[in-house]
């Protein structure tokens, strides 16, 4: 019996990477054939270490889910880290994968690659057609570079490096930091703490009018494995050499105000939800056009109500410890 292929998941402790590992195991891939390394074991911003690691492991597939991520506040506060770390991670992993003879790689990007005022829903060909959202431009530029890195290695070296662009993700393993988290985990934490404190109201950043699309991370993992394992001729039939990335979304959008009320209901918070329009809104609307991925045979399965309930249970079980919310 042939040995199972070795698969390297970069960023396996993160929300997306851990979900990809769960998905691979659920599909029957032996856990011992999934290679992972913590940041302490392998610093992906260190070129020589990454080259030595991939040369030694020689995986058949690489899922590049490692990234420096955060919400509006984190992006505004640490722009240098967001652009430097992400550029270094993707450049080192993609180049070292090629040098090690890895033929298949999946790079995970972000919906923020698209222009701030891109026509909605956003199609893949909206890339590089207008200015980016200023609040996360360094991160977006790094992710765009990752897409072009994969395309360039495909064109020059004949490898099969693909890119998927997820919409806003949430779910088990999310970051619930009080300042550096994305909107869903931030809301879950704030409403949970407000419930415990019997706070009469919770203020939400911005006007509440921006529209956002959310995807449970387990759906993202399923989409990632699906795209990775598509036959090359099928994948190429739905992409282009210079436009090879694929959107991954739920196809459902909700205003930030309605999202806050929904999270409050899931958490069981009974106080008032008020808006703080003095805080930034970010992009007015972000909805992905997922028709290309649908044509490739994949659709999201986890609805927002169900997904938020799962996320809240994960927060209570694994992240919230007492009133300080410490991890």
C-alpha positions as a Markdown table, in Angstrom:
| # | Residue | x | y | z |
|---|---|---|---|---|
| 1 | Unk | 0.0 | 0.0 | 0.0 |
| 2 | Unk | 1.4 | 3.4 | -1.0 |
| 3 | Unk | 2.3 | 5.8 | 1.7 |
| 4 | Unk | 0.0 | 8.9 | 2.0 |
| 5 | Unk | 1.2 | 12.2 | 0.5 |
| 6 | Unk | 2.9 | 14.5 | 2.9 |
| 7 | Unk | 1.0 | 17.8 | 3.3 |
| 8 | Unk | 2.5 | 20.9 | 5.0 |
| 9 | Unk | 0.0 | 23.3 | 6.6 |
| 10 | Unk | 1.7 | 26.6 | 7.4 |
| 11 | Unk | -0.1 | 28.4 | 10.2 |
| 12 | Unk | -1.7 | 25.3 | 11.7 |
| 13 | Unk | -2.4 | 27.0 | 15.0 |
| 14 | Unk | -4.3 | 29.8 | 13.4 |
| 15 | Unk | -8.0 | 29.8 | 12.8 |
| 16 | Unk | -7.8 | 28.8 | 9.1 |
| 17 | Unk | -4.8 | 26.5 | 9.3 |
| 18 | Unk | -6.3 | 24.5 | 12.2 |
| 19 | Unk | -9.6 | 24.2 | 10.3 |
| 20 | Unk | -7.7 | 22.9 | 7.2 |
| 21 | Unk | -6.0 | 20.3 | 9.4 |
| 22 | Unk | -9.4 | 19.3 | 10.8 |
| 23 | Unk | -10.8 | 19.0 | 7.3 |
| 24 | Unk | -7.9 | 16.9 | 5.9 |
| 25 | Unk | -8.2 | 14.5 | 8.9 |
| 26 | Unk | -12.0 | 14.3 | 8.5 |
| 27 | Unk | -11.5 | 13.4 | 4.8 |
| 28 | Unk | -9.3 | 10.5 | 5.9 |
| 29 | Unk | -5.8 | 11.9 | 5.5 |
| 30 | Unk | -3.6 | 10.5 | 8.3 |
| 31 | Unk | -2.6 | 13.1 | 10.9 |
| 32 | Unk | 0.9 | 11.9 | 10.9 |
| 33 | Unk | 1.2 | 12.7 | 7.2 |
| 34 | Unk | 0.3 | 16.4 | 7.9 |
| 35 | Unk | 3.4 | 18.3 | 8.7 |
| 36 | Unk | 3.2 | 21.4 | 11.0 |
| 37 | Unk | 5.5 | 23.6 | 12.8 |
| 38 | Unk | 4.9 | 26.2 | 15.5 |
| 39 | Unk | 6.4 | 29.7 | 15.2 |
| 40 | Unk | 8.9 | 28.8 | 17.9 |
| 41 | Unk | 10.0 | 25.8 | 15.8 |
| 42 | Unk | 10.1 | 27.6 | 12.4 |
| 43 | Unk | 10.1 | 31.3 | 11.8 |
| 44 | Unk | 8.6 | 31.7 | 8.4 |
| 45 | Unk | 10.1 | 35.2 | 8.0 |
| 46 | Unk | 13.6 | 33.5 | 8.1 |
| 47 | Unk | 14.5 | 32.5 | 4.6 |
| 48 | Unk | 17.2 | 29.9 | 5.2 |
| 49 | Unk | 15.2 | 28.1 | 7.9 |
| 50 | Unk | 12.2 | 27.8 | 5.6 |
| 51 | Unk | 14.3 | 26.5 | 2.7 |
| 52 | Unk | 16.0 | 23.9 | 4.9 |
| 53 | Unk | 12.7 | 22.8 | 6.4 |
| 54 | Unk | 10.9 | 22.3 | 3.1 |
| 55 | Unk | 13.9 | 20.6 | 1.5 |
| 56 | Unk | 14.0 | 18.1 | 4.3 |
| 57 | Unk | 10.2 | 17.4 | 4.5 |
| 58 | Unk | 9.6 | 17.6 | 0.7 |
| 59 | Unk | 5.7 | 17.7 | 0.9 |
| 60 | Unk | 3.5 | 17.0 | -2.0 |
| 61 | Unk | 1.2 | 19.9 | -1.1 |
| 62 | Unk | 1.5 | 23.1 | 0.8 |
| 63 | Unk | -1.3 | 25.1 | 2.3 |
| 64 | Unk | 0.0 | 28.6 | 3.0 |
| 65 | Unk | -2.4 | 29.8 | 5.7 |
| 66 | Unk | 0.2 | 31.5 | 7.9 |
| 67 | Unk | -0.3 | 35.3 | 8.1 |
| 68 | Unk | -0.1 | 38.3 | 10.3 |
| 69 | Unk | -3.8 | 39.3 | 10.6 |
| 70 | Unk | -6.0 | 41.7 | 12.6 |
| 71 | Unk | -8.9 | 44.2 | 12.4 |
| 72 | Unk | -9.0 | 47.9 | 11.6 |
| 73 | Unk | -7.3 | 49.0 | 14.9 |
| 74 | Unk | -4.5 | 46.5 | 14.5 |
| 75 | Unk | -3.9 | 47.4 | 10.8 |
| 76 | Unk | -3.8 | 51.1 | 11.6 |
| 77 | Unk | -1.5 | 50.6 | 14.6 |
| 78 | Unk | 1.0 | 48.2 | 13.1 |
| 79 | Unk | 1.2 | 48.8 | 9.3 |
| 80 | Unk | 4.9 | 48.0 | 9.1 |
| 81 | Unk | 4.4 | 44.6 | 10.7 |
| 82 | Unk | 1.4 | 43.8 | 8.5 |
| 83 | Unk | 3.2 | 44.5 | 5.3 |
| 84 | Unk | 6.7 | 43.2 | 6.2 |
| 85 | Unk | 5.7 | 39.9 | 8.0 |
| 86 | Unk | 3.2 | 38.9 | 5.3 |
| 87 | Unk | 5.5 | 39.7 | 2.4 |
| 88 | Unk | 8.3 | 37.7 | 4.0 |
| 89 | Unk | 6.2 | 34.7 | 4.9 |
| 90 | Unk | 4.7 | 34.3 | 1.4 |
| 91 | Unk | 7.9 | 35.0 | -0.4 |
| 92 | Unk | 9.9 | 32.5 | 1.7 |
| 93 | Unk | 7.3 | 29.7 | 1.6 |
| 94 | Unk | 6.5 | 30.0 | -2.1 |
| 95 | Unk | 10.1 | 30.2 | -3.2 |
| 96 | Unk | 11.3 | 27.4 | -0.8 |
| 97 | Unk | 8.4 | 25.2 | -2.0 |
| 98 | Unk | 9.5 | 25.6 | -5.6 |
| 99 | Unk | 13.1 | 24.9 | -4.7 |
| 100 | Unk | 12.0 | 21.7 | -2.8 |
| 101 | Unk | 10.1 | 20.5 | -5.8 |
| 102 | Unk | 6.6 | 21.1 | -4.4 |
| 103 | Unk | 4.2 | 21.1 | -7.4 |
| 104 | Unk | 1.0 | 22.1 | -5.6 |
| 105 | Unk | 0.5 | 25.0 | -3.3 |
| 106 | Unk | -2.5 | 26.9 | -2.1 |
| 107 | Unk | -2.1 | 30.5 | -1.0 |
| 108 | Unk | -4.8 | 32.1 | 1.2 |
| 109 | Unk | -5.4 | 35.7 | 0.6 |
| 110 | Unk | -8.2 | 38.1 | 1.7 |
| 111 | Unk | -11.1 | 40.0 | 0.2 |
| 112 | Unk | -9.3 | 43.3 | 1.1 |
| 113 | Unk | -7.2 | 42.9 | -2.1 |
| 114 | Unk | -10.1 | 44.5 | -4.0 |
| 115 | Unk | -10.5 | 48.3 | -4.5 |
| 116 | Unk | -12.4 | 50.1 | -1.7 |
| 117 | Unk | -15.2 | 51.0 | -4.1 |
| 118 | Unk | -15.1 | 48.0 | -6.4 |
| 119 | Unk | -18.4 | 47.1 | -8.1 |
| 120 | Unk | -20.5 | 44.7 | -5.9 |
| 121 | Unk | -20.5 | 41.8 | -5.7 |
| 122 | Unk | -16.7 | 41.8 | -6.3 |
| 123 | Unk | -15.5 | 39.6 | -9.1 |
| 124 | Unk | -11.9 | 38.3 | -9.4 |
| 125 | Unk | -11.2 | 40.7 | -12.3 |
| 126 | Unk | -11.7 | 43.7 | -10.0 |
| 127 | Unk | -8.2 | 43.2 | -8.8 |
| 128 | Unk | -5.9 | 46.2 | -9.3 |
| 129 | Unk | -8.7 | 48.4 | -10.9 |
| 130 | Unk | -8.8 | 51.1 | -8.2 |
| 131 | Unk | -7.5 | 52.4 | -4.8 |
| 132 | Unk | -7.5 | 50.1 | -1.8 |
| 133 | Unk | -9.2 | 50.7 | 1.5 |
| 134 | Unk | -6.7 | 52.9 | 3.4 |
| 135 | Unk | -7.2 | 51.3 | 6.8 |
| 136 | Unk | -5.7 | 48.0 | 5.7 |
| 137 | Unk | -3.7 | 48.9 | 2.6 |
| 138 | Unk | -0.4 | 47.5 | 3.7 |
| 139 | Unk | -1.9 | 44.1 | 4.4 |
| 140 | Unk | -3.9 | 44.1 | 1.1 |
| 141 | Unk | -0.7 | 45.0 | -0.9 |
| 142 | Unk | 1.1 | 42.0 | 0.8 |
| 143 | Unk | -1.8 | 39.7 | -0.2 |
| 144 | Unk | -1.8 | 41.0 | -3.8 |
| 145 | Unk | 1.9 | 40.3 | -3.9 |
| 146 | Unk | 1.2 | 36.7 | -2.8 |
| 147 | Unk | -1.2 | 36.2 | -5.6 |
| 148 | Unk | 1.2 | 37.6 | -8.2 |
| 149 | Unk | 4.0 | 35.5 | -6.7 |
| 150 | Unk | 2.1 | 32.3 | -7.3 |
| 151 | Unk | 1.1 | 33.4 | -10.8 |
| 152 | Unk | 4.7 | 34.3 | -11.6 |
| 153 | Unk | 6.1 | 30.9 | -10.4 |
| 154 | Unk | 3.4 | 29.2 | -12.4 |
| 155 | Unk | 4.3 | 31.1 | -15.6 |
| 156 | Unk | 8.0 | 30.8 | -15.3 |
| 157 | Unk | 8.4 | 27.4 | -13.7 |
| 158 | Unk | 5.3 | 25.4 | -14.6 |
| 159 | Unk | 4.2 | 24.6 | -11.1 |
| 160 | Unk | 0.6 | 24.6 | -9.9 |
| 161 | Unk | 0.3 | 27.3 | -7.2 |
| 162 | Unk | -3.3 | 28.5 | -6.6 |
| 163 | Unk | -4.8 | 31.3 | -4.6 |
| 164 | Unk | -8.2 | 31.6 | -2.8 |
| 165 | Unk | -9.6 | 34.9 | -1.5 |
| 166 | Unk | -11.9 | 34.4 | 1.5 |
| 167 | Unk | -14.4 | 36.9 | 2.6 |
| 168 | Unk | -14.6 | 37.8 | 6.4 |
| 169 | Unk | -13.9 | 34.6 | 8.4 |
| 170 | Unk | -15.0 | 33.6 | 11.9 |
| 171 | Unk | -15.3 | 30.5 | 14.0 |
| 172 | Unk | -13.2 | 28.2 | 16.3 |
| 173 | Unk | -9.7 | 29.4 | 16.9 |
| 174 | Unk | -10.5 | 33.1 | 16.2 |
| 175 | Unk | -8.5 | 35.9 | 17.8 |
| 176 | Unk | -10.5 | 37.5 | 20.6 |
| 177 | Unk | -8.0 | 40.2 | 21.6 |
| 178 | Unk | -9.9 | 43.2 | 22.9 |
| 179 | Unk | -8.1 | 45.6 | 20.5 |
| 180 | Unk | -6.6 | 43.6 | 17.6 |
| 181 | Unk | -9.5 | 41.3 | 16.6 |
| 182 | Unk | -11.9 | 41.3 | 13.7 |
| 183 | Unk | -15.5 | 42.3 | 14.0 |
| 184 | Unk | -17.2 | 39.0 | 14.8 |
| 185 | Unk | -14.8 | 37.9 | 17.6 |
| 186 | Unk | -14.7 | 41.5 | 18.9 |
| 187 | Unk | -18.5 | 41.5 | 19.2 |
| 188 | Unk | -18.7 | 38.1 | 20.8 |
| 189 | Unk | -16.3 | 39.1 | 23.5 |
| 190 | Unk | -17.8 | 42.5 | 24.1 |
| 191 | Unk | -21.4 | 41.2 | 24.4 |
| 192 | Unk | -20.3 | 38.3 | 26.6 |
| 193 | Unk | -18.5 | 40.6 | 29.0 |
| 194 | Unk | -21.4 | 43.1 | 28.9 |
| 195 | Unk | -23.8 | 40.2 | 29.8 |
| 196 | Unk | -21.6 | 39.2 | 32.8 |
| 197 | Unk | -21.3 | 42.8 | 34.0 |
| 198 | Unk | -25.0 | 43.5 | 33.4 |
| 199 | Unk | -24.0 | 46.5 | 31.4 |
| 200 | Unk | -27.0 | 48.6 | 30.2 |
| 201 | Unk | -25.5 | 49.2 | 26.7 |
| 202 | Unk | -22.8 | 48.3 | 24.3 |
| 203 | Unk | -21.4 | 50.8 | 21.8 |
| 204 | Unk | -20.4 | 49.5 | 18.3 |
| 205 | Unk | -17.8 | 51.2 | 16.2 |
| 206 | Unk | -19.0 | 53.2 | 13.2 |
| 207 | Unk | -22.4 | 54.0 | 11.7 |
| 208 | Unk | -23.5 | 50.4 | 11.5 |
| 209 | Unk | -24.4 | 50.8 | 7.8 |
| 210 | Unk | -21.4 | 49.0 | 6.1 |
| 211 | Unk | -22.5 | 45.7 | 4.6 |
| 212 | Unk | -20.3 | 42.6 | 5.2 |
| 213 | Unk | -20.3 | 39.0 | 4.2 |
| 214 | Unk | -19.2 | 36.3 | 6.7 |
| 215 | Unk | -18.0 | 32.7 | 6.2 |
| 216 | Unk | -17.5 | 30.1 | 8.8 |
| 217 | Unk | -13.9 | 28.9 | 8.9 |
| 218 | Unk | -14.9 | 25.3 | 8.5 |
| 219 | Unk | -16.5 | 26.2 | 5.2 |
| 220 | Unk | -13.3 | 28.0 | 4.2 |
| 221 | Unk | -11.3 | 24.9 | 5.0 |
| 222 | Unk | -13.6 | 22.8 | 2.9 |
| 223 | Unk | -13.3 | 25.2 | 0.0 |
| 224 | Unk | -9.5 | 25.3 | 0.3 |
| 225 | Unk | -9.2 | 21.5 | 0.1 |
| 226 | Unk | -11.7 | 21.4 | -2.7 |
| 227 | Unk | -9.7 | 24.0 | -4.8 |
| 228 | Unk | -6.4 | 22.4 | -4.0 |
| 229 | Unk | -7.6 | 19.0 | -5.3 |
| 230 | Unk | -9.3 | 20.2 | -8.5 |
| 231 | Unk | -7.8 | 18.6 | -11.6 |
| 232 | Unk | -5.4 | 21.1 | -13.3 |
| 233 | Unk | -7.4 | 21.2 | -16.5 |
| 234 | Unk | -10.6 | 22.0 | -14.5 |
| 235 | Unk | -8.9 | 24.8 | -12.5 |
| 236 | Unk | -7.4 | 26.3 | -15.6 |
| 237 | Unk | -10.7 | 26.3 | -17.4 |
| 238 | Unk | -12.1 | 28.7 | -14.8 |
| 239 | Unk | -9.1 | 30.9 | -14.3 |
| 240 | Unk | -6.4 | 32.8 | -16.3 |
| 241 | Unk | -2.6 | 32.8 | -16.1 |
| 242 | Unk | -2.7 | 36.4 | -14.9 |
| 243 | Unk | -6.0 | 36.1 | -13.0 |
| 244 | Unk | -5.7 | 32.8 | -11.2 |
| 245 | Unk | -7.2 | 33.6 | -7.8 |
| 246 | Unk | -10.7 | 32.4 | -6.8 |
| 247 | Unk | -13.2 | 34.1 | -4.4 |
| 248 | Unk | -14.6 | 32.1 | -1.5 |
| 249 | Unk | -17.7 | 33.5 | 0.2 |
| 250 | Unk | -21.1 | 32.7 | 1.6 |
| 251 | Unk | -23.0 | 34.9 | -0.9 |
| 252 | Unk | -25.0 | 36.5 | 2.1 |
| 253 | Unk | -24.4 | 40.0 | 3.4 |
| 254 | Unk | -25.5 | 41.8 | 6.6 |
| 255 | Unk | -25.1 | 45.3 | 7.9 |
| 256 | Unk | -22.8 | 45.7 | 10.9 |
| 257 | Unk | -25.7 | 47.0 | 13.0 |
| 258 | Unk | -27.8 | 43.9 | 12.2 |
| 259 | Unk | -24.7 | 41.7 | 12.8 |
| 260 | Unk | -24.3 | 43.3 | 16.3 |
| 261 | Unk | -27.9 | 42.6 | 17.2 |
| 262 | Unk | -27.6 | 39.0 | 16.0 |
| 263 | Unk | -24.4 | 38.4 | 18.0 |
| 264 | Unk | -26.1 | 40.0 | 21.1 |
| 265 | Unk | -29.0 | 37.6 | 20.6 |
| 266 | Unk | -26.7 | 34.6 | 20.2 |
| 267 | Unk | -24.7 | 35.6 | 23.3 |
| 268 | Unk | -27.9 | 36.3 | 25.3 |
| 269 | Unk | -27.1 | 40.0 | 26.0 |
| 270 | Unk | -30.4 | 41.9 | 26.7 |
| 271 | Unk | -29.1 | 45.5 | 26.9 |
| 272 | Unk | -29.1 | 48.2 | 24.3 |
| 273 | Unk | -26.9 | 48.2 | 21.2 |
| 274 | Unk | -25.8 | 51.8 | 20.3 |
| 275 | Unk | -23.6 | 53.0 | 17.5 |
| 276 | Unk | -20.5 | 55.3 | 17.6 |
| 277 | Unk | -20.3 | 57.1 | 14.3 |
| 278 | Unk | -17.1 | 58.9 | 15.4 |
| 279 | Unk | -15.2 | 55.6 | 14.8 |
| 280 | Unk | -14.2 | 54.5 | 11.3 |
| 281 | Unk | -16.5 | 52.3 | 9.1 |
| 282 | Unk | -14.0 | 50.9 | 6.7 |
| 283 | Unk | -15.2 | 49.9 | 3.2 |
| 284 | Unk | -18.9 | 50.6 | 2.7 |
| 285 | Unk | -19.7 | 47.2 | 1.2 |
| 286 | Unk | -17.8 | 44.0 | 0.7 |
| 287 | Unk | -19.6 | 41.1 | -1.0 |
| 288 | Unk | -17.7 | 38.5 | -3.0 |
| 289 | Unk | -18.9 | 37.1 | -6.3 |
| 290 | Unk | -18.6 | 33.4 | -5.7 |
| 291 | Unk | -19.9 | 32.2 | -9.1 |
| 292 | Unk | -16.5 | 31.0 | -10.2 |
| 293 | Unk | -16.2 | 28.6 | -7.2 |
| 294 | Unk | -19.8 | 27.5 | -7.6 |
| 295 | Unk | -19.1 | 26.5 | -11.2 |
| 296 | Unk | -16.2 | 24.5 | -9.8 |
| 297 | Unk | -18.7 | 22.5 | -7.6 |
| 298 | Unk | -18.5 | 24.2 | -4.1 |
| 299 | Unk | -20.9 | 26.2 | -2.0 |
| 300 | Unk | -21.0 | 27.3 | 1.7 |
| 301 | Unk | -23.1 | 25.1 | 4.0 |
| 302 | Unk | -23.0 | 26.8 | 7.4 |
| 303 | Unk | -25.5 | 29.6 | 7.9 |
| 304 | Unk | -24.6 | 32.7 | 10.0 |
| 305 | Unk | -27.0 | 31.9 | 12.9 |
| 306 | Unk | -25.6 | 28.4 | 13.2 |
| 307 | Unk | -22.0 | 29.5 | 12.7 |
| 308 | Unk | -22.2 | 32.3 | 15.3 |
| 309 | Unk | -23.6 | 29.8 | 17.8 |
| 310 | Unk | -20.7 | 27.5 | 17.2 |
| 311 | Unk | -18.2 | 30.4 | 17.5 |
| 312 | Unk | -19.7 | 31.6 | 20.8 |
| 313 | Unk | -19.5 | 28.1 | 22.2 |
| 314 | Unk | -15.9 | 27.9 | 21.2 |
| 315 | Unk | -15.2 | 31.3 | 22.8 |
| 316 | Unk | -16.9 | 30.2 | 26.1 |
| 317 | Unk | -15.2 | 26.8 | 26.1 |
| 318 | Unk | -11.6 | 27.7 | 25.1 |
| 319 | Unk | -11.0 | 31.5 | 25.2 |
| 320 | Unk | -12.9 | 33.2 | 28.0 |
| 321 | Unk | -11.4 | 32.7 | 31.5 |
| 322 | Unk | -13.1 | 34.8 | 34.1 |
| 323 | Unk | -14.0 | 38.4 | 33.7 |
| 324 | Unk | -10.7 | 39.5 | 32.1 |
| 325 | Unk | -11.3 | 37.3 | 29.0 |
| 326 | Unk | -7.7 | 36.2 | 29.1 |
| 327 | Unk | -6.5 | 33.3 | 27.0 |
